Amino acid sequence: MESDNISKAVATASALYSSGSLNKDVFLKNNSYRKTINETLSNKNTSMILKYSSAIPLLSRRRHSLDKKQRNRKPKLYAELSDELVRDIPDERLETDHGGPTSVFSLFQGFNATLPEVNEEIERIKKGSSKLLEGGFVDKESRELDDPNRDPLPAGITESKIKHSQNPHHLKQFKAEIDYKLDLLEIRKGLTANEIQEIDIKLEKLHKMRASVFNKIALYERDEIALENYLDEIESRLSLIKDIDPDLNETDESSEEDEDAEDVEPDPKSENLMMNQSVYGRLTDEHHKKSRKIKPTLQQYYEPGSNIAEFHGHEDTITTFGFDLPFGTMVSASLDNTVRVWDLSRSKCIGLLEGHNAAVKCLQIEDSTVVTGSLDASIKMWDLNRLHNEEQDPLIHSFDSHVDEITALHFNNNTLISGSNDKTIRQWDMTTGHCLQTIDVLWASSMMNASSGSYTTSSPVVAAEQSSFIGSLQCYDAALATGTADGLVRLWDLRSGEVIRQLSGHTGPVTCLQFDDKHLITGSSDRSIRIWDLRTGNIVDAFVYDTGITSLQFDSRRIISTNGDSVVKVYDRIEEKHWDCGPRVSDPSSEVNIIFARYQEGYMVEGRTDGAFGVWAI
């Protein structure tokens, strides 16, 4: 396209020049010439070309007079003529429209003689811009410009020659060549600026295309989640129909009915103490078989630190929450004494879990099973598949053996562990609802101290009045880790109910913890996060923030934590770098207080004291 525009400009100018119009005003007044020139170069470069176009007749007359002067000049004067002026002057002469020879060169030949590098520059830019978009393109000129020792003077001219020359002819020649190169650089600068504009336009188009494709992915994933929810509802309906009218499946399940008939009737008294085993057995079987067909990926295409959504969730401080997968289902609790279920893909509340008489302090969600622990000293287990089923209550069972507030819980497979302000830890069998053992934390700790020869009966840590005695716990198989208000982290063997190791180092109540196969990470109101080696019990790393830690979570790549600030603290374990994610990053005046956060696969949700949620990509 650019070469066509140049050809049009040359043809137009050549026609005007052949008609005897040597005044540059004729060129500027000609609409066709001005249009083609403007389409090719910027206004600044157009005026530069016109400048050299007006000088072409002088250059032509100089060439004709050169033959006469060559016979009279001495050989040494040939050096005064610049090589750039003579090497590209054409030798052939054009014919006029009347067929006769003419001594006037065409504008195209004069253009090439005066600015021989413009066409090469345009071709370089056309090729360069496409290579630049492909990535990694650095042309020869760019490498030369990056050379710190490069000399901007034209070839053959040095700073020494300029300073020491006594020949006015040489100095005029130097001036002309430098003037020429200066004008040429101005043209190159204009062409390069056009190249930048072209790249910016292409980038803008690419950004628009990316936004369009991004929105398509978002719509596809929203439809996928909706369809999977419908599939879950269909499965629930089929299970309900099967329970109501077993005759529909009489042929296929005759053997199962015979086995059920031989079962002993449950004791009515025991039914008041535990859940119906057959109902829960069927429920857990469904959960173990359940596997999603889809895996949300939309969060991967946000820039780290980007805000995905914000919405108001509760009327008071958010205490805890959990979600099953990015853009999936979230269950949240607050001091407003409500437990809400959310569709994160739409930031919409889709139901309530009603049954507690006080605020819920801790919860966990796995697939459609939710377990909540409340300040009313009860633990309840829920089935989200029954949330919109009018014939079935989503509440499966209530565990009521604690006598004080439930402050921490965790379940793995069929084992549920709960911690309470009554200073006990209880282990529950989720298939029967039975409490398998009760551990008195202080008594177990004193027994360990006695067996190890340590008679320390009190901790130097002074717990805050509002701190929970058991701030956090996590279990895996027979292993249990707890963090308590005395600043100690205890590792337990559930098979014996004994403490096998105590980790001391925090100077305040332990508020949160998590472990994997190698490390245990704890957060405390002493403002520190400590990373422990589970094999040795030693501290591997630690860092301190401005206020006490209220929640944390980690994986192999990062650690996220909250401390009541306007941002979530993120620590990149691979790059060993700290960075912030939250409202204050973009708004330094933000005064929100984030006290809880959870994330999966780069998708993070944080909860605030004003009852609002923020969703971010990390």
C-alpha positions as CSV (number, residue, x, y, z in Angstrom):
1,M,0.0,0.0,0.0
2,E,2.8,2.4,0.9
3,S,4.7,1.7,-2.4
4,D,1.5,2.3,-4.4
5,N,1.0,5.7,-2.7
6,I,4.6,6.6,-3.4
7,S,4.2,5.6,-7.1
8,K,1.0,7.8,-7.3
9,A,2.8,10.7,-5.7
10,V,5.8,10.4,-8.1
11,A,3.6,10.1,-11.2
12,T,1.6,13.2,-10.2
13,A,4.6,15.2,-9.4
14,S,6.4,14.1,-12.6
15,A,3.4,15.2,-14.7
16,L,3.4,18.6,-13.0
17,Y,7.1,19.0,-13.4
18,S,7.0,18.0,-17.1
19,S,4.4,20.7,-17.7
20,G,7.0,23.3,-16.7
21,S,5.7,24.0,-13.2
22,L,8.9,24.4,-11.3
23,N,7.3,26.4,-8.4
24,K,6.7,24.2,-5.3
25,D,3.4,26.1,-4.7
26,V,2.0,24.3,-7.7
27,F,2.7,21.0,-6.0
28,L,1.0,22.0,-2.8
29,K,-2.1,23.3,-4.6
30,N,-2.6,20.1,-6.5
31,N,-5.2,18.0,-4.7
32,S,-4.1,14.7,-6.1
33,Y,-0.5,15.3,-5.2
34,R,-1.3,16.4,-1.7
35,K,-3.6,13.4,-1.0
36,T,-1.1,10.8,-2.1
37,I,1.7,12.4,-0.2
38,N,-0.4,12.7,3.0
39,E,-1.4,9.0,2.7
40,T,2.3,8.0,2.6
41,L,4.1,10.1,5.1
42,S,3.4,12.5,7.9
43,N,3.0,16.3,7.3
44,K,6.5,16.9,8.5
45,N,8.0,14.4,6.1
46,T,5.9,15.7,3.3
47,S,7.3,19.2,3.7
48,M,10.8,17.7,3.8
49,I,10.3,15.9,0.5
50,L,8.9,19.1,-1.1
51,K,12.0,20.9,0.1
52,Y,14.2,18.5,-1.8
53,S,11.8,18.4,-4.8
54,S,12.2,22.1,-5.2
55,A,16.0,21.6,-5.3
56,I,15.9,19.1,-8.2
57,P,16.1,21.6,-11.0
58,L,19.2,23.1,-9.4
59,L,20.7,19.6,-9.1
60,S,19.9,19.0,-12.8
61,R,21.6,22.2,-14.0
62,R,24.6,21.4,-11.8
63,R,24.9,18.0,-13.6
64,H,24.9,19.7,-17.0
65,S,27.4,22.2,-16.0
66,L,29.6,19.5,-14.5
67,D,30.8,18.2,-17.9
68,K,32.1,21.7,-18.9
69,K,33.8,22.3,-15.6
70,Q,35.5,18.9,-15.6
71,R,37.8,20.0,-18.4
72,N,38.9,23.2,-16.6
73,R,39.2,21.8,-13.1
74,K,42.3,20.4,-11.6
75,P,42.1,16.8,-10.4
76,K,42.3,17.8,-6.7
77,L,39.0,19.6,-6.9
78,Y,37.0,16.4,-7.6
79,A,37.1,15.7,-3.9
80,E,34.9,18.7,-3.2
81,L,31.9,17.0,-4.8
82,S,30.1,14.8,-2.3
83,D,30.0,11.1,-3.3
84,E,26.4,11.0,-2.1
85,L,25.4,13.6,-4.7
86,V,26.9,11.9,-7.7
87,R,26.6,8.2,-7.2
88,D,22.8,8.0,-7.7
89,I,22.4,10.6,-10.4
90,P,20.9,8.7,-13.4
91,D,22.8,8.7,-16.7
92,E,19.8,8.3,-19.0
93,R,17.6,11.2,-20.1
94,L,13.9,11.1,-20.6
95,E,12.0,12.1,-23.6
96,T,9.3,14.8,-23.7
97,D,5.7,14.1,-24.5
98,H,6.6,15.4,-28.1
99,G,9.1,12.7,-28.6
100,G,12.2,15.0,-28.4
101,P,15.1,14.6,-25.9
102,T,15.1,16.7,-22.8
103,S,17.8,17.6,-20.4
104,V,15.3,17.7,-17.4
105,F,15.2,14.7,-15.1
106,S,11.9,13.3,-13.8
107,L,10.9,14.0,-10.2
108,F,11.2,10.2,-9.5
109,Q,14.9,10.3,-10.6
110,G,15.5,13.4,-8.7
111,F,13.8,12.0,-5.6
112,N,16.1,8.9,-5.8
113,A,19.2,11.0,-6.3
114,T,18.4,13.3,-3.4
115,L,16.9,10.9,-0.9
116,P,18.0,7.4,-2.0
117,E,17.4,5.9,1.5
118,V,13.7,6.8,1.9
119,N,12.4,3.8,0.0
120,E,14.8,1.5,1.8
121,E,13.6,3.0,5.1
122,I,10.0,2.4,4.2
123,E,10.6,-1.2,3.2
124,R,12.6,-1.8,6.4
125,I,9.7,-0.4,8.5
126,K,7.2,-2.6,6.7
127,K,9.2,-5.7,7.3
128,G,10.3,-4.6,10.8
129,S,6.9,-3.9,12.2
130,S,5.6,-7.4,11.3
131,K,8.7,-9.0,12.8
132,L,8.4,-6.8,15.9
133,L,4.8,-8.1,16.5
134,E,6.2,-11.6,16.2
135,G,8.6,-10.8,19.0
136,G,12.3,-10.6,19.5
137,F,13.0,-8.3,16.5
138,V,16.0,-6.1,16.7
139,D,17.3,-4.7,13.4
140,K,20.8,-3.7,12.6
141,E,20.1,0.0,13.0
142,S,18.7,-0.5,16.4
143,R,21.8,-2.4,17.5
144,E,23.9,0.4,16.1
145,L,21.9,3.1,17.9
146,D,22.5,1.1,21.2
147,D,26.2,1.3,20.6
148,P,27.5,3.8,23.2
149,N,30.6,4.6,21.0
150,R,28.6,5.3,17.8
151,D,29.3,8.6,16.0
152,P,26.3,10.5,14.5
153,L,28.5,12.3,12.0
154,P,28.2,11.3,8.3
155,A,30.8,8.9,6.9
156,G,34.1,10.6,6.2
157,I,33.5,13.4,8.6
158,T,35.1,13.4,12.1
159,E,35.1,15.8,14.9
160,S,38.8,16.3,14.4
161,K,38.3,17.3,10.7
162,I,35.7,19.9,11.7
163,K,37.9,21.4,14.4
164,H,41.1,21.5,12.4
165,S,39.9,22.2,8.8
166,Q,41.1,25.5,7.3
167,N,39.5,24.9,3.9
168,P,36.1,26.8,3.5
169,H,35.1,24.5,0.7
170,H,35.6,21.5,3.0
171,L,33.7,23.2,5.8
172,K,30.8,24.0,3.5
173,Q,30.8,20.4,2.3
174,F,30.7,19.2,5.9
175,K,27.9,21.6,6.6
176,A,25.9,20.4,3.6
177,E,26.3,16.7,4.5
178,I,25.5,17.2,8.1
179,D,22.4,19.3,7.1
180,Y,21.4,16.5,4.7
181,K,21.8,13.8,7.4
182,L,19.9,15.9,9.9
183,D,17.0,16.2,7.5
184,L,17.2,12.5,6.8
185,L,17.1,11.7,10.5
186,E,14.0,13.9,10.8
187,I,12.4,11.8,8.1
188,R,13.5,8.6,9.8
189,K,12.2,9.8,13.1
190,G,8.8,10.6,11.6
191,L,8.6,7.2,9.9
192,T,9.6,5.5,13.2
193,A,6.9,7.5,15.0
194,N,4.4,6.2,12.4
195,E,5.6,2.7,13.1
196,I,4.9,3.2,16.8
197,Q,1.4,4.5,15.9
198,E,0.8,1.5,13.7
199,I,1.9,-0.9,16.5
200,D,-0.3,0.9,19.0
201,I,-3.3,0.6,16.7
202,K,-2.6,-3.1,16.3
203,L,-2.2,-3.6,20.0
204,E,-5.5,-1.8,20.6
205,K,-7.2,-4.1,18.2
206,L,-5.6,-7.1,19.8
207,H,-6.7,-6.0,23.3
208,K,-10.3,-5.6,21.9
209,M,-10.1,-9.1,20.4
210,R,-8.7,-10.5,23.7
211,A,-11.6,-8.8,25.6
212,S,-14.1,-10.3,23.3
213,V,-12.6,-13.8,23.5
214,F,-12.3,-13.4,27.3
215,N,-16.0,-12.6,27.6
216,K,-16.8,-15.7,25.5
217,I,-14.9,-17.9,27.9
218,A,-16.7,-16.3,30.8
219,L,-20.1,-17.0,29.2
220,Y,-19.1,-20.6,28.3
221,E,-18.0,-21.3,31.9
222,R,-21.1,-19.8,33.4
223,D,-23.2,-22.0,31.1
224,E,-21.1,-25.0,32.1
225,I,-21.7,-24.4,35.8
226,A,-25.4,-23.9,35.2
227,L,-25.7,-27.2,33.3
228,E,-23.7,-29.1,36.0
229,N,-26.1,-27.7,38.6
230,Y,-29.0,-29.0,36.5
231,L,-27.3,-32.4,36.3
232,D,-27.0,-32.4,40.1
233,E,-30.6,-31.5,40.5
234,I,-31.6,-34.3,38.1
235,E,-29.5,-36.8,40.1
236,S,-31.2,-35.6,43.3
237,R,-34.6,-36.0,41.8
238,L,-33.8,-39.5,40.6
239,S,-32.6,-40.4,44.1
240,L,-35.7,-39.0,45.7
241,I,-38.0,-40.8,43.3
242,K,-36.2,-44.0,44.0
243,D,-36.7,-43.5,47.8
244,I,-40.4,-42.6,47.5
245,D,-41.4,-45.4,45.1
246,P,-39.0,-48.4,45.2
247,D,-41.3,-50.4,43.0
248,L,-40.0,-48.5,40.0
249,N,-36.7,-50.3,40.5
250,E,-38.0,-53.6,41.9
251,T,-36.6,-55.7,39.2
252,D,-33.1,-54.4,39.3
253,E,-32.9,-54.2,43.1
254,S,-34.6,-57.3,44.3
255,S,-31.4,-58.6,45.8
256,E,-30.7,-55.4,47.6
257,E,-34.3,-55.4,49.1
258,D,-33.7,-58.9,50.5
259,E,-30.6,-57.8,52.2
260,D,-32.3,-54.7,53.6
261,A,-35.1,-56.9,55.0
262,E,-32.6,-58.9,57.0
263,D,-31.1,-55.8,58.6
264,V,-31.9,-55.2,62.3
265,E,-34.3,-52.3,63.0
266,P,-32.4,-49.4,64.6
267,D,-33.1,-48.6,68.2
268,P,-35.4,-45.5,68.5
269,K,-33.2,-44.1,71.3
270,S,-30.1,-44.4,69.2
271,E,-31.8,-42.5,66.4
272,N,-32.0,-39.5,68.7
273,L,-28.3,-39.7,69.3
274,M,-26.9,-40.3,65.8
275,M,-27.9,-39.7,62.2
276,N,-29.5,-42.4,60.1
277,Q,-26.6,-44.4,58.8
278,S,-28.3,-45.5,55.6
279,V,-29.0,-41.9,54.6
280,Y,-25.5,-40.7,55.2
281,G,-24.0,-43.8,53.7
282,R,-25.8,-43.1,50.5
283,L,-24.8,-39.4,50.7
284,T,-21.1,-40.1,51.1
285,D,-21.1,-42.7,48.3
286,E,-22.5,-40.0,46.0
287,H,-19.9,-37.5,47.1
288,H,-17.0,-39.9,46.5
289,K,-18.3,-40.8,43.0
290,K,-19.0,-37.2,42.1
291,S,-16.5,-35.6,39.8
292,R,-16.9,-32.4,37.8
293,K,-16.7,-32.5,34.1
294,I,-15.4,-29.0,33.9
295,K,-12.5,-27.1,35.3
296,P,-12.8,-23.3,35.5
297,T,-9.9,-21.6,33.8
298,L,-11.1,-18.0,33.4
299,Q,-9.1,-16.7,36.4
300,Q,-5.9,-17.7,34.6
301,Y,-6.4,-14.9,32.0
302,Y,-6.6,-12.0,34.5
303,E,-3.4,-10.1,35.3
304,P,-2.2,-10.9,38.9
305,G,-3.7,-8.5,41.3
306,S,-6.8,-7.8,39.1
307,N,-10.1,-7.3,40.7
308,I,-12.6,-9.8,39.4
309,A,-15.7,-8.8,41.4
310,E,-16.9,-7.1,44.6
311,F,-20.3,-7.6,46.3
312,H,-21.9,-7.1,49.6
313,G,-22.6,-10.3,51.4
314,H,-23.5,-9.8,55.1
315,E,-24.6,-7.1,57.5
316,D,-21.8,-7.6,59.9
317,T,-18.2,-8.8,60.1
318,I,-17.5,-11.9,58.0
319,T,-16.0,-14.6,60.3
320,T,-15.2,-17.4,57.8
321,F,-16.1,-18.9,54.4
322,G,-15.0,-21.6,51.9
323,F,-15.7,-22.3,48.3
324,D,-15.4,-25.5,46.2
325,L,-13.8,-24.2,43.1
326,P,-13.2,-20.9,41.2
327,F,-16.5,-19.3,40.2
328,G,-18.3,-22.1,41.9
329,T,-20.3,-22.3,45.2
330,M,-19.2,-20.5,48.4
331,V,-20.6,-20.8,51.9
332,S,-20.0,-17.8,54.2
333,A,-20.7,-16.9,57.8
334,S,-20.9,-13.7,59.7
335,L,-21.5,-12.1,63.1
336,D,-25.0,-11.3,61.8
337,N,-25.8,-14.9,62.7
338,T,-26.4,-16.0,59.1
339,V,-24.8,-18.7,56.9
340,R,-25.3,-17.9,53.2
341,V,-24.7,-20.0,50.1
342,W,-23.4,-18.1,47.0
343,D,-23.0,-18.6,43.3
344,L,-19.6,-17.0,42.7
345,S,-20.1,-16.9,38.9
346,R,-23.0,-14.4,39.4
347,S,-22.0,-13.0,42.9
348,K,-25.5,-14.0,44.0
349,C,-26.8,-15.5,47.2
350,I,-28.7,-18.7,46.4
351,G,-29.8,-19.9,49.8
352,L,-29.4,-19.9,53.6
353,L,-28.3,-22.6,56.0
354,E,-30.6,-22.1,59.0
355,G,-30.3,-23.9,62.3
356,H,-27.6,-22.3,64.5
357,N,-28.6,-20.1,67.4
358,A,-25.5,-17.9,67.2
359,A,-22.8,-16.8,64.8
360,V,-20.7,-19.5,63.0
361,K,-17.0,-19.2,63.7
362,C,-15.5,-21.9,61.5
363,L,-16.6,-24.0,58.6
364,Q,-15.4,-26.3,55.8
365,I,-16.8,-27.3,52.4
366,E,-16.0,-30.4,50.4
367,D,-18.1,-30.9,47.2
368,S,-21.6,-30.5,48.5
369,T,-20.9,-31.3,52.1
370,V,-20.5,-28.4,54.6
371,V,-19.7,-28.6,58.3
372,T,-20.2,-25.5,60.5
373,G,-19.1,-24.8,64.0
374,S,-20.9,-22.1,66.0
375,L,-20.7,-20.0,69.1
376,D,-23.7,-21.9,70.3
377,A,-21.4,-24.9,71.0
378,S,-22.9,-27.0,68.2
379,I,-21.5,-28.5,65.0
380,K,-23.8,-29.1,62.1
381,M,-23.4,-31.0,58.8
382,W,-25.2,-29.9,55.7
383,D,-25.9,-31.2,52.2
384,L,-26.0,-28.5,49.6
385,N,-27.8,-30.8,47.1
386,R,-30.9,-30.5,49.3
387,L,-30.8,-26.7,49.6
388,H,-33.7,-26.2,47.2
389,N,-35.5,-29.4,47.9
390,E,-38.7,-28.7,49.7
391,E,-39.1,-32.3,50.8
392,Q,-35.6,-32.7,52.3
393,D,-33.9,-30.6,54.9
394,P,-30.3,-29.7,54.0
395,L,-29.3,-30.3,57.7
396,I,-28.0,-33.8,58.0
397,H,-26.8,-34.0,61.6
398,S,-25.9,-31.9,64.6
399,F,-23.0,-32.7,66.9
400,D,-23.8,-31.4,70.4
401,S,-21.2,-32.7,72.9
402,H,-19.1,-29.5,73.4
403,V,-20.1,-27.2,76.3
404,D,-18.6,-24.0,75.0
405,E,-18.0,-22.1,71.7
406,I,-16.7,-24.1,68.7
407,T,-13.6,-22.2,67.5
408,A,-12.0,-24.6,65.0
409,L,-12.8,-27.7,63.0
410,H,-11.5,-29.8,60.2
411,F,-12.6,-33.0,58.5
412,N,-10.7,-35.5,56.4
413,N,-12.4,-38.6,54.9
414,N,-14.8,-39.7,57.6
415,T,-13.0,-38.1,60.5
416,L,-14.1,-34.8,62.0
417,I,-12.0,-33.0,64.6
418,S,-13.4,-30.0,66.5
419,G,-11.9,-27.6,69.0
420,S,-13.7,-25.6,71.6
421,N,-13.3,-22.9,74.2
422,D,-14.1,-25.7,76.7
423,K,-10.4,-26.5,76.2
424,T,-11.2,-29.9,74.6
425,I,-10.7,-31.5,71.3
426,R,-13.2,-34.0,70.1
427,Q,-12.9,-36.7,67.3
428,W,-16.1,-37.7,65.5
429,D,-17.0,-40.5,63.2
430,M,-18.9,-38.8,60.4
431,T,-20.6,-42.0,59.3
432,T,-22.3,-42.5,62.6
433,G,-22.2,-39.2,64.4
434,H,-20.5,-40.8,67.4
435,C,-17.8,-38.9,69.4
436,L,-14.8,-41.3,69.3
437,Q,-12.7,-39.5,71.9
438,T,-12.3,-36.4,73.9
439,I,-8.9,-34.8,74.6
440,D,-8.3,-32.4,77.4
441,V,-5.6,-30.1,75.9
442,L,-4.2,-28.9,79.2
443,W,-4.1,-32.3,80.8
444,A,-2.5,-33.9,77.7
445,S,0.1,-31.1,77.7
446,S,0.9,-31.5,81.4
447,M,1.3,-35.3,80.9
448,M,3.8,-34.7,78.1
449,N,5.7,-32.2,80.2
450,A,5.9,-34.6,83.0
451,S,7.1,-37.5,80.8
452,S,9.7,-35.3,79.3
453,G,11.0,-34.0,82.6
454,S,9.7,-30.4,82.0
455,Y,7.7,-29.1,84.9
456,T,6.6,-25.8,83.2
457,T,3.0,-25.4,84.1
458,S,2.3,-22.0,82.5
459,S,3.2,-20.3,79.3
460,P,4.8,-16.8,79.2
461,V,2.4,-15.9,76.5
462,V,-0.5,-13.7,77.7
463,A,-3.5,-14.4,75.6
464,A,-5.8,-11.6,74.6
465,E,-9.3,-11.7,76.1
466,Q,-11.0,-12.2,72.8
467,S,-8.6,-14.9,71.6
468,S,-10.0,-18.4,71.1
469,F,-8.3,-21.1,73.2
470,I,-8.0,-23.3,70.2
471,G,-7.3,-20.9,67.4
472,S,-6.9,-23.4,64.6
473,L,-6.4,-27.1,63.8
474,Q,-5.9,-29.5,60.9
475,C,-6.0,-33.3,60.7
476,Y,-4.8,-35.8,58.2
477,D,-5.4,-39.5,58.9
478,A,-4.1,-40.0,62.5
479,A,-2.0,-36.7,62.5
480,L,-3.4,-33.6,64.1
481,A,-1.9,-30.1,64.6
482,T,-3.4,-27.5,66.9
483,G,-2.5,-23.9,67.7
484,T,-3.7,-22.5,71.0
485,A,-3.9,-19.2,72.9
486,D,-0.8,-20.0,74.9
487,G,1.3,-19.6,71.7
488,L,2.2,-23.3,71.4
489,V,1.7,-25.5,68.4
490,R,1.0,-29.1,69.3
491,L,1.3,-32.2,67.1
492,W,-0.9,-35.1,68.2
493,D,-1.3,-38.8,67.4
494,L,-5.0,-39.4,67.3
495,R,-4.5,-43.2,67.8
496,S,-3.2,-42.6,71.3
497,G,-4.6,-39.1,71.9
498,E,-1.2,-37.9,73.1
499,V,1.0,-34.9,72.2
500,I,4.1,-36.1,70.4
501,R,5.7,-32.7,69.9
502,Q,5.3,-29.1,71.0
503,L,6.6,-26.2,68.9
504,S,7.3,-23.0,70.8
505,G,8.3,-19.7,69.2
506,H,5.2,-17.5,69.0
507,T,4.8,-14.9,71.7
508,G,1.0,-14.5,71.1
509,P,-2.0,-16.8,70.5
510,V,-1.8,-18.9,67.4
511,T,-4.8,-17.9,65.2
512,C,-4.3,-20.0,62.1
513,L,-2.2,-22.9,60.7
514,Q,-1.9,-25.3,57.8
515,F,0.5,-28.2,57.1
516,D,1.5,-30.3,54.1
517,D,3.9,-33.3,53.9
518,K,7.0,-31.2,54.7
519,H,6.1,-27.9,56.3
520,L,3.8,-26.5,58.9
521,I,3.0,-22.7,58.6
522,T,1.4,-20.8,61.5
523,G,0.1,-17.3,62.1
524,S,-0.3,-15.5,65.4
525,S,-1.5,-12.4,66.9
526,D,2.1,-11.6,67.7
527,R,2.1,-10.3,64.0
528,S,4.4,-13.1,62.7
529,I,4.1,-16.0,60.3
530,R,6.5,-18.9,61.0
531,I,7.4,-21.8,58.7
532,W,8.3,-25.0,60.5
533,D,10.1,-28.1,59.2
534,L,7.9,-31.0,60.3
535,R,10.9,-33.4,60.2
536,T,13.0,-31.5,62.7
537,G,10.6,-29.1,64.4
538,N,12.8,-26.2,63.6
539,I,11.8,-22.8,62.1
540,V,12.8,-22.6,58.5
541,D,11.6,-19.0,57.9
542,A,9.6,-16.3,59.5
543,F,8.3,-12.8,58.6
544,V,6.4,-10.1,60.5
545,Y,3.7,-7.7,59.5
546,D,2.2,-4.6,61.2
547,T,-0.7,-6.3,63.0
548,G,-1.8,-9.7,64.2
549,I,-2.4,-12.5,61.6
550,T,-6.1,-13.4,61.3
551,S,-6.0,-16.1,58.5
552,L,-3.5,-17.8,56.2
553,Q,-3.4,-20.4,53.4
554,F,-0.5,-21.8,51.4
555,D,0.5,-24.1,48.6
556,S,3.8,-24.9,46.9
557,R,3.9,-21.5,45.2
558,R,2.6,-18.9,47.6
559,I,1.4,-18.0,51.1
560,I,-1.5,-15.6,51.5
561,S,-2.5,-14.0,54.8
562,T,-4.7,-11.3,56.3
563,N,-4.1,-9.1,59.2
564,G,-7.0,-6.6,59.2
565,D,-5.3,-4.4,56.6
566,S,-6.8,-3.1,53.3
567,V,-4.8,-5.7,51.4
568,V,-4.1,-9.4,51.4
569,K,-0.4,-10.2,52.0
570,V,1.0,-12.5,49.3
571,Y,4.4,-14.2,49.6
572,D,5.8,-15.8,46.5
573,R,7.7,-18.8,47.8
574,I,9.5,-19.4,44.4
575,E,10.7,-15.8,43.8
576,E,10.9,-15.0,47.6
577,K,9.0,-11.8,47.0
578,H,6.2,-10.1,49.0
579,W,3.4,-8.2,47.3
580,D,0.0,-6.9,48.2
581,C,-3.4,-7.6,46.6
582,G,-6.5,-5.7,47.5
583,P,-8.3,-2.4,47.4
584,R,-5.5,-0.3,48.8
585,V,-3.2,-1.1,45.8
586,S,-5.3,1.0,43.4
587,D,-6.8,3.3,46.1
588,P,-4.3,4.3,48.8
589,S,-7.2,6.0,50.8
590,S,-9.1,2.7,51.1
591,E,-10.1,1.9,54.7
592,V,-11.6,-1.5,54.4
593,N,-10.4,-4.2,56.8
594,I,-9.8,-7.7,55.4
595,I,-9.7,-10.4,58.0
596,F,-10.2,-13.7,56.1
597,A,-9.1,-15.0,52.7
598,R,-9.1,-18.2,50.7
599,Y,-7.9,-19.1,47.2
600,Q,-7.7,-21.9,44.7
601,E,-5.8,-22.0,41.4
602,G,-5.1,-18.3,41.3
603,Y,-8.7,-17.3,42.3
604,M,-8.9,-15.5,45.7
605,V,-11.8,-14.4,47.8
606,E,-11.4,-12.1,50.7
607,G,-13.9,-11.1,53.4
608,R,-14.1,-7.8,55.3
609,T,-15.4,-6.4,58.5
610,D,-18.1,-4.4,56.7
611,G,-19.6,-7.7,55.4
612,A,-18.4,-7.2,51.8
613,F,-16.4,-9.7,49.6
614,G,-13.7,-9.0,47.1
615,V,-12.6,-11.5,44.4
616,W,-9.1,-11.2,42.9
617,A,-6.7,-12.9,40.5
618,I,-3.4,-13.8,42.1
